[in-house]
Amino acid sequence: MRKLGSVAGLLAIWLLPHLSMAQQGQPSRESRSGTASVGKMSKTEFENQNKQGAMAVAGISPTKNALSQADNALMMEVAAGGMMQLEASRVAVQKATSDQVRALAQAEVDEQTGLATKLKEIASAKGVSLPTSPDAKTQEMLTKLQGLSGEEFDRMYVMESGVNGHQKLDEVMSKVETSATDPSLKGLATAAHPLVRTHLQVSQDVQNTLKGGKAK
């Protein structure tokens, strides 16, 4: 019995380093599923950027000053762009087949929900009514998305919402930052703009992986 115990002990000593090396050579379950990154950004870094963006938006305090006609028009642009992103991304969370596309869509839902909430606070403080339903152009795009599936859906969502939508939001946020006179509206754009640009870059990277057939 002692002899058998000694042999078993020696065998365990020999096997441990080999098993360790084998485990090190295996990709993690997260890596194998393709969810360790979103575009070229690690999933952890992407999530941290989203949290920082949400905190910046949540920290804006609405003022009660009346909006100028120009600022009111800018607020409506922000609201319309955000609603388009939110509604399209809600569909993508349910229908996307790529883990990266789904992660991008969920981050967009979270971002635009926070942005919409803060925009409503600002509008309410100023006695302004925001649109409560998507405009005709957005509804047309949503109908097209609903009719697609698989990789075709993923590609259209990333192109329309991820890239085109964020390019438009990038332009709107820049316009608000440079020309708005209301401090809370300008502050909201300044807080939200960095994450809009992050999502635009990540969307462009994901779009490239989809074109190459590499997005998981």
C-alpha positions as a printed NumPy array, in Angstrom:
array([[  0.   ,   0.   ,   0.   ],
       [  2.849,   2.393,   0.862],
       [  4.488,   1.58 ,  -2.445],
       [  1.265,   2.343,  -4.344],
       [  0.868,   5.597,  -2.426],
       [  4.402,   6.642,  -3.325],
       [  3.838,   5.895,  -7.026],
       [  0.576,   7.868,  -6.995],
       [  2.321,  10.775,  -5.303],
       [  5.154,  10.813,  -7.874],
       [  2.629,  10.617, -10.707],
       [  0.703,  13.588,  -9.291],
       [  3.924,  15.64 ,  -8.98 ],
       [  4.786,  14.883, -12.623],
       [  1.269,  15.642, -13.9  ],
       [  0.63 ,  18.96 , -12.125],
       [  2.992,  21.177, -14.141],
       [  1.893,  19.53 , -17.394],
       [ -1.772,  20.095, -16.583],
       [ -1.031,  23.689, -15.65 ],
       [  0.758,  24.286, -18.956],
       [ -2.116,  22.702, -20.854],
       [ -4.623,  24.934, -19.087],
       [ -2.536,  28.021, -19.812],
       [ -2.545,  27.119, -23.482],
       [ -6.341,  26.894, -23.58 ],
       [ -8.309,  30.08 , -24.266],
       [-10.796,  31.095, -21.592],
       [-14.477,  30.32 , -22.082],
       [-15.027,  34.059, -22.589],
       [-12.384,  34.171, -25.322],
       [-13.774,  31.099, -27.063],
       [-17.254,  32.618, -27.125],
       [-15.917,  35.822, -28.655],
       [-17.23 ,  38.046, -25.838],
       [-13.812,  39.089, -24.469],
       [-13.803,  42.091, -26.804],
       [-16.165,  44.478, -28.528],
       [-14.502,  45.689, -31.7  ],
       [-10.875,  46.354, -30.784],
       [-11.706,  47.215, -27.175],
       [-11.672,  44.671, -24.375],
       [-15.091,  44.013, -22.924],
       [-13.918,  45.199, -19.505],
       [-12.617,  48.478, -20.895],
       [-15.787,  48.942, -22.94 ],
       [-17.951,  48.415, -19.855],
       [-15.826,  50.875, -17.852],
       [-16.219,  53.516, -20.561],
       [-19.991,  52.977, -20.49 ],
       [-20.116,  53.371, -16.702],
       [-18.064,  56.56 , -16.794],
       [-20.303,  57.994, -19.509],
       [-23.458,  57.145, -17.555],
       [-22.086,  58.798, -14.417],
       [-21.16 ,  61.962, -16.331],
       [-24.677,  62.265, -17.798],
       [-26.373,  61.51 , -14.461],
       [-24.349,  64.305, -12.825],
       [-25.877,  67.086, -14.945],
       [-28.246,  69.369, -13.004],
       [-31.164,  70.88 , -14.959],
       [-31.676,  74.644, -14.844],
       [-35.067,  76.337, -15.021],
       [-34.044,  79.018, -17.51 ],
       [-36.301,  79.107, -20.571],
       [-34.753,  77.746, -23.752],
       [-34.143,  79.967, -26.733],
       [-35.769,  78.898, -29.993],
       [-32.365,  77.732, -31.278],
       [-31.632,  75.719, -28.129],
       [-35.107,  74.166, -28.234],
       [-34.433,  72.99 , -31.81 ],
       [-31.106,  71.488, -30.69 ],
       [-32.808,  69.653, -27.84 ],
       [-35.286,  68.147, -30.302],
       [-32.4  ,  66.961, -32.489],
       [-30.761,  65.267, -29.517],
       [-34.083,  63.675, -28.516],
       [-34.829,  62.375, -32.014],
       [-31.344,  60.958, -32.514],
       [-31.356,  59.309, -29.108],
       [-34.784,  57.748, -29.66 ],
       [-33.672,  56.274, -32.981],
       [-30.626,  54.732, -31.313],
       [-32.631,  53.434, -28.378],
       [-35.427,  51.801, -30.379],
       [-33.082,  50.194, -32.917],
       [-30.838,  48.887, -30.142],
       [-33.755,  47.382, -28.242],
       [-34.529,  45.339, -31.336],
       [-30.855,  44.362, -31.702],
       [-30.583,  43.124, -28.113],
       [-33.267,  40.577, -29.001],
       [-32.302,  39.695, -32.59 ],
       [-28.512,  40.082, -32.95 ],
       [-26.645,  36.815, -33.543],
       [-23.138,  38.154, -32.911],
       [-22.084,  38.489, -29.256],
       [-20.206,  41.678, -30.117],
       [-23.222,  43.229, -31.833],
       [-25.443,  42.28 , -28.907],
       [-22.951,  43.783, -26.428],
       [-22.852,  46.984, -28.473],
       [-26.661,  47.105, -28.628],
       [-27.049,  46.578, -24.875],
       [-24.51 ,  49.326, -24.161],
       [-26.452,  51.605, -26.5  ],
       [-29.763,  50.827, -24.764],
       [-28.177,  51.682, -21.409],
       [-26.57 ,  54.871, -22.751],
       [-29.67 ,  56.187, -24.512],
       [-31.972,  55.293, -21.6  ],
       [-29.791,  57.388, -19.282],
       [-29.546,  60.197, -21.825],
       [-33.332,  60.2  , -22.398],
       [-34.001,  60.284, -18.661],
       [-31.724,  63.283, -18.165],
       [-33.09 ,  65.036, -21.257],
       [-36.623,  64.63 , -19.851],
       [-35.484,  66.145, -16.55 ],
       [-34.052,  69.151, -18.359],
       [-37.131,  69.519, -20.58 ],
       [-39.497,  69.218, -17.614],
       [-37.6  ,  71.916, -15.704],
       [-38.04 ,  74.222, -18.691],
       [-41.643,  73.311, -19.512],
       [-40.696,  71.703, -22.826],
       [-42.447,  68.615, -24.271],
       [-40.255,  66.032, -25.982],
       [-41.376,  63.593, -28.696],
       [-42.849,  60.397, -27.281],
       [-42.653,  58.205, -30.38 ],
       [-40.143,  57.643, -33.207],
       [-40.397,  59.833, -36.293],
       [-41.384,  58.386, -39.705],
       [-37.777,  57.849, -40.813],
       [-36.904,  55.933, -37.656],
       [-40.078,  53.846, -37.881],
       [-39.203,  52.91 , -41.467],
       [-35.761,  51.73 , -40.386],
       [-37.216,  49.744, -37.48 ],
       [-39.61 ,  47.992, -39.841],
       [-36.7  ,  47.006, -42.087],
       [-34.702,  45.711, -39.11 ],
       [-37.618,  43.633, -37.876],
       [-37.796,  41.942, -41.28 ],
       [-34.159,  40.817, -41.191],
       [-32.369,  38.053, -39.296],
       [-28.937,  36.529, -38.766],
       [-25.845,  38.208, -40.177],
       [-27.957,  40.389, -42.466],
       [-29.642,  41.892, -39.41 ],
       [-26.334,  42.368, -37.592],
       [-24.796,  44.198, -40.545],
       [-27.747,  46.543, -41.029],
       [-28.02 ,  47.375, -37.318],
       [-24.316,  48.165, -37.013],
       [-24.386,  50.26 , -40.193],
       [-27.602,  52.202, -39.462],
       [-27.43 ,  52.621, -35.695],
       [-23.834,  51.859, -34.793],
       [-22.094,  53.889, -37.501],
       [-24.571,  56.217, -39.254],
       [-26.561,  56.932, -36.091],
       [-23.482,  57.769, -34.055],
       [-22.041,  59.936, -36.803],
       [-25.231,  62.008, -36.72 ],
       [-25.204,  62.144, -32.906],
       [-21.538,  63.152, -32.989],
       [-22.443,  66.082, -35.259],
       [-25.428,  67.075, -33.092],
       [-23.416,  66.955, -29.855],
       [-20.678,  69.064, -31.438],
       [-23.304,  71.581, -32.555],
       [-24.819,  71.759, -29.057],
       [-21.417,  72.173, -27.413],
       [-20.404,  75.02 , -29.716],
       [-23.664,  76.909, -30.199],
       [-26.095,  76.182, -27.323],
       [-26.433,  78.917, -24.727],
       [-28.344,  76.954, -22.073],
       [-25.849,  75.586, -19.501],
       [-27.706,  72.34 , -18.75 ],
       [-28.193,  71.472, -22.426],
       [-24.576,  72.3  , -23.197],
       [-23.462,  70.348, -20.118],
       [-25.443,  67.31 , -21.216],
       [-23.791,  67.333, -24.632],
       [-20.339,  67.699, -23.085],
       [-21.033,  64.783, -20.714],
       [-22.511,  62.48 , -23.367],
       [-20.229,  63.279, -26.297],
       [-17.176,  61.174, -25.291],
       [-19.259,  57.989, -25.052],
       [-20.974,  58.757, -28.37 ],
       [-17.528,  58.907, -29.974],
       [-16.442,  55.717, -28.212],
       [-19.517,  53.874, -29.491],
       [-18.907,  55.23 , -32.982],
       [-15.332,  53.912, -33.027],
       [-16.34 ,  50.552, -31.568],
       [-19.178,  50.289, -34.108],
       [-16.783,  50.949, -36.976],
       [-14.465,  48.237, -35.645],
       [-17.34 ,  45.763, -35.262],
       [-18.52 ,  46.632, -38.771],
       [-15.077,  45.73 , -40.117],
       [-15.162,  42.356, -38.341],
       [-18.616,  41.656, -39.781],
       [-17.36 ,  42.42 , -43.288],
       [-14.529,  39.975, -42.723],
       [-16.875,  37.364, -41.29 ],
       [-14.991,  37.353, -37.971],
       [-17.536,  38.738, -35.503],
       [-18.736,  36.136, -33.025]])
